[in-house]
């Protein structure tokens, strides 16, 4: 993977990984969409953006599954 330029700084991108539990479901959805559309899919080629997207997407899926009743263990 190459290290392309992010629309936000790499440090800002990294910070978006933390404290996701403080976001509302709507804010989490909005953040996930921002990451997915960052520089037309840059999250696929930038290591920092890729990791941030993975963390946010996984957390979003866990919350989404809880809302839809598909949580693990149910």
N, CA, C and O of each residue as an XYZ file, in Angstrom:
296
protein
N       0.838     -1.184      0.000
C       0.000      0.000      0.000
C       0.875      1.236      0.000
O       1.929      1.268      0.635
N       0.436      2.237     -0.706
C       1.163      3.490     -0.730
C       0.626      4.412      0.341
O      -0.436      4.166      0.912
N       1.349      5.456      0.607
C       0.906      6.432      1.598
C       0.466      7.691      0.868
O       1.276      8.593      0.651
N      -0.787      7.767      0.493
C      -1.330      8.917     -0.219
C      -1.752      9.984      0.782
O      -1.794      9.732      1.987
N      -2.060     11.158      0.287
C      -2.420     12.279      1.141
C      -3.890     12.196      1.564
O      -4.772     11.994      0.730
N      -4.138     12.350      2.842
C      -5.499     12.338      3.385
C      -6.093     13.732      3.347
O      -5.359     14.719      3.315
N      -7.432     13.825      3.349
C      -8.079     15.137      3.426
C      -7.908     15.735      4.819
O      -7.937     16.956      4.970
N      -7.733     14.904      5.827
C      -7.383     15.368      7.171
C      -5.959     14.885      7.447
O      -5.450     14.028      6.724
N      -5.327     15.406      8.454
C      -3.962     14.968      8.753
C      -3.975     13.514      9.228
O      -5.006     13.008      9.671
N      -2.830     12.853      9.133
C      -2.758     11.468      9.583
C      -3.061     11.371     11.071
O      -3.705     10.418     11.511
N      -2.606     12.340     11.845
C      -2.874     12.326     13.289
C      -4.369     12.484     13.559
O      -4.915     11.814     14.436
N      -5.031     13.361     12.815
C      -6.481     13.535     12.970
C      -7.200     12.250     12.595
O      -8.154     11.846     13.260
N      -6.743     11.620     11.540
C      -7.333     10.351     11.113
C      -7.186      9.303     12.211
O      -8.138      8.585     12.515
N      -6.006      9.212     12.802
C      -5.776      8.260     13.891
C      -6.687      8.551     15.077
O      -7.211      7.622     15.693
N      -6.883      9.820     15.406
C      -7.700     10.195     16.564
C      -9.156      9.782     16.396
O      -9.859      9.580     17.386
N      -9.612      9.655     15.162
C     -10.996      9.251     14.905
C     -11.263      7.812     15.323
O     -12.419      7.397     15.414
N     -10.197      7.042     15.578
C     -10.337      5.641     16.004
C     -10.756      5.519     17.459
O     -11.299      4.494     17.870
N     -10.507      6.550     18.230
C     -10.665      6.464     19.677
C     -11.991      7.059     20.141
O     -12.546      7.947     19.493
N     -12.478      6.570     21.244
C     -13.689      7.068     21.905
C     -14.930      6.954     21.015
O     -15.818      7.805     21.063
N     -14.980      5.911     20.217
C     -16.144      5.709     19.354
C     -17.413      5.493     20.171
O     -18.514      5.811     19.723
N     -17.246      4.948     21.378
C     -18.422      4.688     22.222
C     -19.119      5.974     22.639
O     -20.265      5.937     23.087
N     -18.450      7.100     22.501
C     -19.057      8.388     22.857
C     -19.948      8.931     21.744
O     -20.726      9.858     21.974
N     -19.846      8.368     20.548
C     -20.633      8.855     19.423
C     -22.027      8.233     19.429
O     -22.200      7.074     19.808
N     -22.999      9.003     19.014
C     -24.333      8.447     18.813
C     -24.288      7.564     17.563
O     -23.342      7.636     16.778
N     -25.302      6.745     17.387
C     -25.346      5.882     16.213
C     -25.323      6.715     14.931
O     -24.650      6.353     13.966
N     -26.063      7.837     14.923
C     -26.107      8.694     13.751
C     -24.740      9.317     13.474
O     -24.321      9.403     12.319
N     -24.044      9.752     14.526
C     -22.712     10.336     14.355
C     -21.723      9.275     13.884
O     -20.834      9.570     13.085
N     -21.868      8.063     14.363
C     -21.004      6.969     13.942
C     -21.231      6.659     12.461
O     -20.273      6.436     11.720
N     -22.480      6.645     12.033
C     -22.795      6.435     10.616
C     -22.183      7.533      9.756
O     -21.614      7.264      8.699
N     -22.305      8.770     10.220
C     -21.744      9.898      9.479
C     -20.224      9.802      9.380
O     -19.650     10.081      8.327
N     -19.575      9.411     10.468
C     -18.117      9.281     10.453
C     -17.678      8.157      9.520
O     -16.695      8.301      8.794
N     -18.391      7.053      9.536
C     -18.065      5.942      8.645
C     -18.196      6.380      7.188
O     -17.351      6.050      6.357
N     -19.247      7.115      6.886
C     -19.435      7.604      5.518
C     -18.323      8.572      5.116
O     -17.847      8.537      3.981
N     -17.907      9.440      6.052
C     -16.801     10.355      5.761
C     -15.528      9.589      5.448
O     -14.797      9.943      4.523
N     -15.260      8.543      6.212
C     -14.061      7.738      5.974
C     -14.135      7.025      4.626
O     -13.141      6.941      3.905
N     -15.315      6.515      4.293
C     -15.462      5.780      3.036
C     -15.359      6.674      1.817
O     -15.003      6.205      0.736
N     -15.664      7.946      1.972
C     -15.600      8.871      0.837
C     -14.375      9.775      0.902
O     -14.251     10.695      0.092
N     -13.472      9.537      1.841
C     -12.262     10.339      1.984
C     -11.444     10.294      0.705
O     -10.944      9.237      0.320
N     -11.309     11.410      0.062
C     -10.503     11.496     -1.165
C     -10.836     10.373     -2.148
O      -9.939      9.731     -2.692
N     -12.115     10.145     -2.367
C     -12.586      9.137     -3.324
C     -12.040      7.737     -3.061
O     -11.549      7.072     -3.973
N     -12.129      7.303     -1.828
C     -11.736      5.938     -1.477
C     -10.280      5.788     -1.097
O      -9.715      4.701     -1.219
N      -9.668      6.859     -0.640
C      -8.269      6.808     -0.233
C      -8.042      5.798      0.878
O      -6.936      5.283      1.036
N      -9.092      5.510      1.654
C      -8.935      4.559      2.760
C      -8.470      3.196      2.258
O      -8.009      2.379      3.055
N      -8.579      2.934      0.973
C      -8.147      1.656      0.429
C      -6.640      1.606      0.165
O      -6.079      0.521      0.017
N      -5.979      2.770      0.104
C      -4.558      2.788     -0.261
C      -3.651      3.418      0.783
O      -2.430      3.326      0.656
N      -4.194      4.045      1.795
C      -3.388      4.681      2.833
C      -3.478      3.842      4.101
O      -4.573      3.546      4.577
N      -2.336      3.461      4.643
C      -2.324      2.550      5.808
C      -3.055      3.118      7.016
O      -3.808      2.396      7.669
N      -2.850      4.390      7.327
C      -3.515      5.009      8.475
C      -5.017      5.046      8.235
O      -5.799      4.686      9.115
N      -5.418      5.479      7.054
C      -6.843      5.562      6.725
C      -7.489      4.181      6.694
O      -8.632      4.015      7.120
N      -6.760      3.199      6.194
C      -7.285      1.830      6.154
C      -7.583      1.320      7.552
O      -8.664      0.791      7.809
N      -6.631      1.478      8.452
C      -6.810      0.995      9.832
C      -7.944      1.739     10.523
O      -8.761      1.130     11.213
N      -7.997      3.056     10.338
C      -9.072      3.846     10.944
C     -10.425      3.377     10.418
O     -11.363      3.199     11.195
N     -10.534      3.178      9.123
C     -11.791      2.714      8.526
C     -12.178      1.349      9.083
O     -13.347      1.126      9.399
N     -11.225      0.437      9.208
C     -11.517     -0.898      9.736
C     -12.071     -0.829     11.151
O     -13.044     -1.510     11.474
N     -11.462     -0.017     11.987
C     -11.889      0.093     13.384
C     -13.293      0.685     13.468
O     -14.142      0.180     14.201
N     -13.531      1.752     12.716
C     -14.848      2.407     12.743
C     -15.910      1.479     12.162
O     -17.007      1.376     12.711
N     -15.600      0.806     11.062
C     -16.572     -0.091     10.428
C     -16.927     -1.261     11.336
O     -18.092     -1.650     11.418
N     -15.941     -1.820     12.015
C     -16.203     -2.931     12.930
C     -17.084     -2.480     14.090
O     -18.035     -3.170     14.455
N     -16.772     -1.332     14.665
C     -17.579     -0.832     15.772
C     -18.995     -0.517     15.295
O     -19.965     -0.817     15.992
N     -19.119      0.088     14.109
C     -20.446      0.382     13.548
C     -21.236     -0.916     13.393
O     -22.417     -0.965     13.737
N     -20.593     -1.970     12.876
C     -21.284     -3.246     12.673
C     -21.770     -3.834     13.989
O     -22.869     -4.386     14.054
N     -20.967     -3.720     15.032
C     -21.376     -4.227     16.334
C     -22.611     -3.485     16.841
O     -23.553     -4.106     17.333
N     -22.605     -2.169     16.722
C     -23.753     -1.372     17.170
C     -24.970     -1.661     16.302
O     -26.074     -1.834     16.817
N     -24.776     -1.713     15.003
C     -25.868     -1.988     14.072
C     -26.505     -3.344     14.371
O     -27.730     -3.464     14.391
N     -25.684     -4.356     14.601
C     -26.206     -5.676     14.907
C     -26.974     -5.704     16.219
O     -27.940     -6.453     16.362
N     -26.546     -4.890     17.172
C     -27.288     -4.781     18.425
C     -28.682     -4.194     18.173
O     -29.672     -4.662     18.735
N     -28.745     -3.165     17.320
C     -30.030     -2.540     16.999
C     -30.950     -3.474     16.224
O     -32.167     -3.441     16.406
N     -30.376     -4.302     15.364
C     -31.200     -5.176     14.536
C     -31.463     -6.524     15.179
O     -32.166     -7.355     14.603
N     -30.911     -6.757     16.363
C     -31.153     -8.005     17.066
C     -30.271     -9.144     16.602
O     -30.552    -10.308     16.890
N     -29.202     -8.819     15.882
C     -28.306     -9.864     15.374
C     -26.990     -9.876     16.143
O     -25.962    -10.306     15.620
N     -27.026     -9.410     17.369
C     -25.817     -9.355     18.177
C     -25.320    -10.763     18.481
O     -26.109    -11.703     18.575
N     -24.031    -10.895     18.631
C     -23.424    -12.185     18.941
C     -23.962    -12.681     20.287
O     -24.009    -11.931     21.261
N     -24.355    -13.918     20.326
C     -24.853    -14.493     21.570
C     -26.366    -14.445     21.686
O     -26.923    -14.994     22.636
N     -27.039    -13.805     20.751
C     -28.510    -13.752     20.784
C     -29.101    -14.819     19.914
O     -30.323    -14.930     19.816
